[in-house]
Amino acid sequence: MLRKPWHHGSAHQDPALLRSAHPRLALVSVGKDNPYGHPAARTVEALRAGGAVVLRTDLDGAIAVTGSGPGLRAVGRS
């Protein structure tokens, strides 16, 4: 079964993909109180365990990303 990586933080993620990607930032576009339960707690935990800063539109509002390379930054509106 082909899984969509990073799909709104769903629970159906490939742990090996998360580990191999080594993301520094994870931006989850998700509506507040969505009926799908996104993002899944285990996905957010896996991202954070790998060192990623996780920002979510349902909690952080609009997210701005600036910079590049080591200077890449993301800031939520709220």
N, CA, C and O atoms as CSV, one atom per row, in Angstrom:
chain,resi,resn,atom,element,x,y,z
A,1,MET,N,N,0.839,-1.175,0.000
A,1,MET,CA,C,0.000,0.000,0.000
A,1,MET,C,C,0.890,1.246,0.000
A,1,MET,O,O,1.790,1.369,0.831
A,2,LEU,N,N,0.642,2.148,-0.915
A,2,LEU,CA,C,1.378,3.394,-0.989
A,2,LEU,C,C,0.794,4.372,0.019
A,2,LEU,O,O,-0.415,4.603,0.047
A,3,ARG,N,N,1.652,4.936,0.833
A,3,ARG,CA,C,1.195,5.902,1.836
A,3,ARG,C,C,1.609,7.298,1.428
A,3,ARG,O,O,2.699,7.496,0.892
A,4,LYS,N,N,0.758,8.251,1.674
A,4,LYS,CA,C,1.081,9.642,1.364
A,4,LYS,C,C,1.925,10.211,2.494
A,4,LYS,O,O,1.436,10.329,3.617
A,5,PRO,N,N,3.175,10.567,2.232
A,5,PRO,CA,C,3.993,11.121,3.304
A,5,PRO,C,C,3.481,12.480,3.736
A,5,PRO,O,O,3.086,13.308,2.916
A,6,TRP,N,N,3.496,12.686,5.028
A,6,TRP,CA,C,3.192,13.976,5.630
A,6,TRP,C,C,1.757,14.440,5.450
A,6,TRP,O,O,1.490,15.627,5.637
A,7,HIS,N,N,0.832,13.581,5.101
A,7,HIS,CA,C,-0.543,13.996,4.825
A,7,HIS,C,C,-1.207,14.575,6.068
A,7,HIS,O,O,-1.790,13.835,6.861
A,8,HIS,N,N,-1.125,15.867,6.241
A,8,HIS,CA,C,-1.743,16.593,7.351
A,8,HIS,C,C,-1.401,15.989,8.706
A,8,HIS,O,O,-2.147,16.155,9.671
A,9,GLY,N,N,-0.273,15.288,8.780
A,9,GLY,CA,C,0.124,14.687,10.047
A,9,GLY,C,C,-0.678,13.448,10.393
A,9,GLY,O,O,-0.837,13.126,11.570
A,10,SER,N,N,-1.183,12.749,9.393
A,10,SER,CA,C,-1.991,11.558,9.672
A,10,SER,C,C,-1.155,10.490,10.357
A,10,SER,O,O,0.074,10.552,10.354
A,11,ALA,N,N,-1.822,9.522,10.938
A,11,ALA,CA,C,-1.149,8.420,11.631
A,11,ALA,C,C,-0.497,7.456,10.656
A,11,ALA,O,O,0.324,6.637,11.067
A,12,HIS,N,N,-0.835,7.528,9.389
A,12,HIS,CA,C,-0.339,6.589,8.385
A,12,HIS,C,C,0.944,7.099,7.746
A,12,HIS,O,O,0.974,7.433,6.562
A,13,GLN,N,N,2.003,7.153,8.547
A,13,GLN,CA,C,3.302,7.609,8.079
A,13,GLN,C,C,4.281,6.445,8.101
A,13,GLN,O,O,4.133,5.516,8.896
A,14,ASP,N,N,5.249,6.494,7.254
A,14,ASP,CA,C,6.306,5.492,7.221
A,14,ASP,C,C,7.398,5.967,8.180
A,14,ASP,O,O,8.077,6.951,7.888
A,15,PRO,N,N,7.581,5.293,9.311
A,15,PRO,CA,C,8.586,5.744,10.283
A,15,PRO,C,C,9.988,5.848,9.687
A,15,PRO,O,O,10.758,6.731,10.065
A,16,ALA,N,N,10.323,4.951,8.756
A,16,ALA,CA,C,11.644,5.013,8.125
A,16,ALA,C,C,11.792,6.293,7.307
A,16,ALA,O,O,12.874,6.880,7.271
A,17,LEU,N,N,10.725,6.729,6.655
A,17,LEU,CA,C,10.760,7.972,5.889
A,17,LEU,C,C,10.979,9.156,6.825
A,17,LEU,O,O,11.791,10.035,6.539
A,18,LEU,N,N,10.261,9.179,7.935
A,18,LEU,CA,C,10.428,10.271,8.895
A,18,LEU,C,C,11.866,10.319,9.409
A,18,LEU,O,O,12.454,11.396,9.514
A,19,ARG,N,N,12.430,9.156,9.728
A,19,ARG,CA,C,13.807,9.119,10.231
A,19,ARG,C,C,14.814,9.524,9.157
A,19,ARG,O,O,15.752,10.270,9.439
A,20,SER,N,N,14.630,9.045,7.944
A,20,SER,CA,C,15.613,9.326,6.895
A,20,SER,C,C,15.555,10.771,6.400
A,20,SER,O,O,16.555,11.294,5.908
A,21,ALA,N,N,14.420,11.409,6.520
A,21,ALA,CA,C,14.277,12.793,6.050
A,21,ALA,C,C,14.979,13.789,6.969
A,21,ALA,O,O,15.402,14.849,6.508
A,22,HIS,N,N,15.111,13.477,8.244
A,22,HIS,CA,C,15.746,14.364,9.223
A,22,HIS,C,C,15.210,15.799,9.123
A,22,HIS,O,O,16.003,16.734,9.016
A,23,PRO,N,N,13.885,15.997,9.156
A,23,PRO,CA,C,13.371,17.364,9.002
A,23,PRO,C,C,13.719,18.239,10.202
A,23,PRO,O,O,13.673,17.793,11.349
A,24,ARG,N,N,14.067,19.488,9.917
A,24,ARG,CA,C,14.270,20.467,10.986
A,24,ARG,C,C,12.961,21.166,11.315
A,24,ARG,O,O,12.721,21.562,12.455
A,25,LEU,N,N,12.118,21.311,10.298
A,25,LEU,CA,C,10.817,21.946,10.451
A,25,LEU,C,C,9.742,21.013,9.907
A,25,LEU,O,O,9.934,20.351,8.887
A,26,ALA,N,N,8.621,20.971,10.596
A,26,ALA,CA,C,7.460,20.235,10.093
A,26,ALA,C,C,6.264,21.168,10.209
A,26,ALA,O,O,5.872,21.555,11.311
A,27,LEU,N,N,5.693,21.523,9.081
A,27,LEU,CA,C,4.549,22.435,9.042
A,27,LEU,C,C,3.317,21.625,8.700
A,27,LEU,O,O,3.235,21.020,7.632
A,28,VAL,N,N,2.355,21.617,9.619
A,28,VAL,CA,C,1.154,20.806,9.443
A,28,VAL,C,C,-0.028,21.727,9.195
A,28,VAL,O,O,-0.448,22.476,10.077
A,29,SER,N,N,-0.559,21.661,7.978
A,29,SER,CA,C,-1.731,22.446,7.617
A,29,SER,C,C,-2.967,21.626,7.966
A,29,SER,O,O,-3.259,20.615,7.328
A,30,VAL,N,N,-3.680,22.072,8.980
A,30,VAL,CA,C,-4.809,21.289,9.484
A,30,VAL,C,C,-5.836,22.212,10.119
A,30,VAL,O,O,-5.486,23.180,10.794
A,31,GLY,N,N,-7.100,21.902,9.897
A,31,GLY,CA,C,-8.173,22.696,10.474
A,31,GLY,C,C,-8.441,22.323,11.916
A,31,GLY,O,O,-8.288,21.164,12.302
A,32,LYS,N,N,-8.836,23.288,12.704
A,32,LYS,CA,C,-9.168,23.054,14.104
A,32,LYS,C,C,-10.365,22.108,14.201
A,32,LYS,O,O,-11.340,22.246,13.463
A,33,ASP,N,N,-10.277,21.151,15.117
A,33,ASP,CA,C,-11.365,20.190,15.366
A,33,ASP,C,C,-11.781,19.433,14.108
A,33,ASP,O,O,-12.963,19.141,13.928
A,34,ASN,N,N,-10.823,19.112,13.233
A,34,ASN,CA,C,-11.159,18.378,12.019
A,34,ASN,C,C,-11.623,16.964,12.372
A,34,ASN,O,O,-11.173,16.403,13.371
A,35,PRO,N,N,-12.511,16.384,11.573
A,35,PRO,CA,C,-13.082,15.074,11.905
A,35,PRO,C,C,-12.112,13.910,11.719
A,35,PRO,O,O,-12.446,12.778,12.069
A,36,TYR,N,N,-10.924,14.158,11.180
A,36,TYR,CA,C,-9.969,13.083,10.918
A,36,TYR,C,C,-8.986,12.871,12.064
A,36,TYR,O,O,-8.243,11.890,12.072
A,37,GLY,N,N,-8.978,13.780,13.024
A,37,GLY,CA,C,-8.049,13.662,14.133
A,37,GLY,C,C,-6.623,14.040,13.788
A,37,GLY,O,O,-5.686,13.683,14.503
A,38,HIS,N,N,-6.458,14.770,12.682
A,38,HIS,CA,C,-5.120,15.214,12.292
A,38,HIS,C,C,-4.693,16.415,13.114
A,38,HIS,O,O,-5.540,17.240,13.457
A,39,PRO,N,N,-3.464,16.543,13.434
A,39,PRO,CA,C,-2.399,15.584,13.213
A,39,PRO,C,C,-2.412,14.518,14.309
A,39,PRO,O,O,-2.819,14.778,15.441
A,40,ALA,N,N,-1.965,13.332,13.956
A,40,ALA,CA,C,-1.901,12.233,14.917
A,40,ALA,C,C,-0.785,12.507,15.922
A,40,ALA,O,O,0.310,12.926,15.548
A,41,ALA,N,N,-1.071,12.269,17.180
A,41,ALA,CA,C,-0.085,12.513,18.234
A,41,ALA,C,C,1.202,11.733,17.982
A,41,ALA,O,O,2.293,12.254,18.210
A,42,ARG,N,N,1.087,10.495,17.515
A,42,ARG,CA,C,2.311,9.699,17.309
A,42,ARG,C,C,3.162,10.244,16.169
A,42,ARG,O,O,4.385,10.101,16.187
A,43,THR,N,N,2.538,10.859,15.190
A,43,THR,CA,C,3.295,11.461,14.097
A,43,THR,C,C,4.018,12.714,14.581
A,43,THR,O,O,5.191,12.916,14.268
A,44,VAL,N,N,3.323,13.550,15.339
A,44,VAL,CA,C,3.946,14.758,15.898
A,44,VAL,C,C,5.089,14.360,16.828
A,44,VAL,O,O,6.160,14.966,16.790
A,45,GLU,N,N,4.867,13.351,17.656
A,45,GLU,CA,C,5.906,12.885,18.574
A,45,GLU,C,C,7.121,12.357,17.810
A,45,GLU,O,O,8.259,12.624,18.196
A,46,ALA,N,N,6.885,11.610,16.732
A,46,ALA,CA,C,7.991,11.072,15.926
A,46,ALA,C,C,8.787,12.198,15.287
A,46,ALA,O,O,10.015,12.136,15.240
A,47,LEU,N,N,8.111,13.221,14.798
A,47,LEU,CA,C,8.802,14.364,14.199
A,47,LEU,C,C,9.650,15.085,15.233
A,47,LEU,O,O,10.810,15.409,14.980
A,48,ARG,N,N,9.068,15.333,16.397
A,48,ARG,CA,C,9.810,16.020,17.460
A,48,ARG,C,C,10.977,15.172,17.958
A,48,ARG,O,O,12.055,15.700,18.235
A,49,ALA,N,N,10.769,13.861,18.075
A,49,ALA,CA,C,11.840,12.962,18.528
A,49,ALA,C,C,13.025,12.996,17.569
A,49,ALA,O,O,14.170,12.806,17.978
A,50,GLY,N,N,12.744,13.240,16.293
A,50,GLY,CA,C,13.802,13.349,15.300
A,50,GLY,C,C,14.438,14.724,15.245
A,50,GLY,O,O,15.328,14.963,14.430
A,51,GLY,N,N,13.990,15.637,16.106
A,51,GLY,CA,C,14.581,16.970,16.184
A,51,GLY,C,C,13.845,18.065,15.440
A,51,GLY,O,O,14.320,19.200,15.390
A,52,ALA,N,N,12.692,17.752,14.860
A,52,ALA,CA,C,11.955,18.763,14.100
A,52,ALA,C,C,11.162,19.694,15.020
A,52,ALA,O,O,10.615,19.266,16.036
A,53,VAL,N,N,11.113,20.952,14.652
A,53,VAL,CA,C,10.196,21.911,15.261
A,53,VAL,C,C,8.883,21.744,14.511
A,53,VAL,O,O,8.852,21.843,13.285
A,54,VAL,N,N,7.800,21.491,15.237
A,54,VAL,CA,C,6.502,21.243,14.617
A,54,VAL,C,C,5.600,22.449,14.839
A,54,VAL,O,O,5.340,22.837,15.978
A,55,LEU,N,N,5.123,23.040,13.744
A,55,LEU,CA,C,4.139,24.122,13.804
A,55,LEU,C,C,2.877,23.642,13.110
A,55,LEU,O,O,2.938,22.977,12.075
A,56,ARG,N,N,1.731,23.985,13.688
A,56,ARG,CA,C,0.434,23.540,13.172
A,56,ARG,C,C,-0.470,24.748,12.945
A,56,ARG,O,O,-0.544,25.641,13.789
A,57,THR,N,N,-1.148,24.773,11.819
A,57,THR,CA,C,-2.009,25.917,11.539
A,57,THR,C,C,-3.195,25.998,12.497
A,57,THR,O,O,-3.710,27.091,12.736
A,58,ASP,N,N,-3.642,24.864,13.055
A,58,ASP,CA,C,-4.765,24.919,13.981
A,58,ASP,C,C,-4.367,25.550,15.314
A,58,ASP,O,O,-5.215,26.117,16.003
A,59,LEU,N,N,-3.095,25.460,15.684
A,59,LEU,CA,C,-2.624,26.044,16.941
A,59,LEU,C,C,-1.809,27.316,16.737
A,59,LEU,O,O,-1.874,28.238,17.550
A,60,ASP,N,N,-1.050,27.364,15.661
A,60,ASP,CA,C,-0.110,28.464,15.437
A,60,ASP,C,C,-0.591,29.493,14.429
A,60,ASP,O,O,0.075,30.508,14.220
A,61,GLY,N,N,-1.739,29.251,13.799
A,61,GLY,CA,C,-2.252,30.180,12.799
A,61,GLY,C,C,-1.438,30.107,11.517
A,61,GLY,O,O,-0.789,29.100,11.233
A,62,ALA,N,N,-1.482,31.193,10.745
A,62,ALA,CA,C,-0.704,31.248,9.501
A,62,ALA,C,C,0.774,31.141,9.849
A,62,ALA,O,O,1.228,31.707,10.843
A,63,ILE,N,N,1.514,30.418,9.036
A,63,ILE,CA,C,2.931,30.183,9.295
A,63,ILE,C,C,3.763,30.813,8.187
A,63,ILE,O,O,3.532,30.565,7.004
A,64,ALA,N,N,4.737,31.634,8.585
A,64,ALA,CA,C,5.657,32.252,7.624
A,64,ALA,C,C,7.003,31.545,7.709
A,64,ALA,O,O,7.514,31.294,8.801
A,65,VAL,N,N,7.568,31.228,6.557
A,65,VAL,CA,C,8.885,30.599,6.490
A,65,VAL,C,C,9.832,31.577,5.804
A,65,VAL,O,O,9.533,32.094,4.727
A,66,THR,N,N,10.976,31.824,6.437
A,66,THR,CA,C,11.961,32.741,5.876
A,66,THR,C,C,13.342,32.100,5.901
A,66,THR,O,O,13.571,31.115,6.604
A,67,GLY,N,N,14.251,32.666,5.133
A,67,GLY,CA,C,15.629,32.216,5.126
A,67,GLY,C,C,15.838,31.004,4.246
A,67,GLY,O,O,14.954,30.585,3.498
A,68,SER,N,N,17.046,30.449,4.358
A,68,SER,CA,C,17.384,29.247,3.604
A,68,SER,C,C,18.523,28.533,4.322
A,68,SER,O,O,19.200,29.112,5.171
A,69,GLY,N,N,18.718,27.284,3.971
A,69,GLY,CA,C,19.787,26.500,4.578
A,69,GLY,C,C,19.727,26.546,6.086
A,69,GLY,O,O,18.658,26.374,6.670
A,70,PRO,N,N,20.870,26.779,6.732
A,70,PRO,CA,C,20.887,26.809,8.197
A,70,PRO,C,C,20.102,27.980,8.788
A,70,PRO,O,O,19.774,27.962,9.975
A,71,GLY,N,N,19.795,28.995,7.981
A,71,GLY,CA,C,19.038,30.150,8.448
A,71,GLY,C,C,17.540,30.029,8.274
A,71,GLY,O,O,16.814,30.999,8.494
A,72,LEU,N,N,17.059,28.855,7.881
A,72,LEU,CA,C,15.631,28.645,7.665
A,72,LEU,C,C,14.884,28.780,8.990
A,72,LEU,O,O,15.268,28.182,9.995
A,73,ARG,N,N,13.826,29.564,8.978
A,73,ARG,CA,C,13.017,29.808,10.186
A,73,ARG,C,C,11.537,29.775,9.820
A,73,ARG,O,O,11.148,30.127,8.706
A,74,ALA,N,N,10.728,29.348,10.775
A,74,ALA,CA,C,9.275,29.369,10.604
A,74,ALA,C,C,8.674,29.997,11.854
A,74,ALA,O,O,9.093,29.713,12.976
A,75,VAL,N,N,7.678,30.860,11.636
A,75,VAL,CA,C,7.022,31.549,12.732
A,75,VAL,C,C,5.530,31.508,12.517
A,75,VAL,O,O,5.036,31.815,11.432
A,76,GLY,N,N,4.807,31.123,13.572
A,76,GLY,CA,C,3.344,31.138,13.523
A,76,GLY,C,C,2.796,32.490,13.885
A,76,GLY,O,O,3.451,33.272,14.573
A,77,ARG,N,N,1.593,32.769,13.423
A,77,ARG,CA,C,0.955,34.058,13.663
A,77,ARG,C,C,0.536,34.249,15.118
A,77,ARG,O,O,0.638,35.353,15.652
A,78,SER,N,N,0.065,33.181,15.759
A,78,SER,CA,C,-0.486,33.337,17.115
A,78,SER,C,C,0.557,33.349,18.199
A,78,SER,O,O,0.222,33.473,19.377
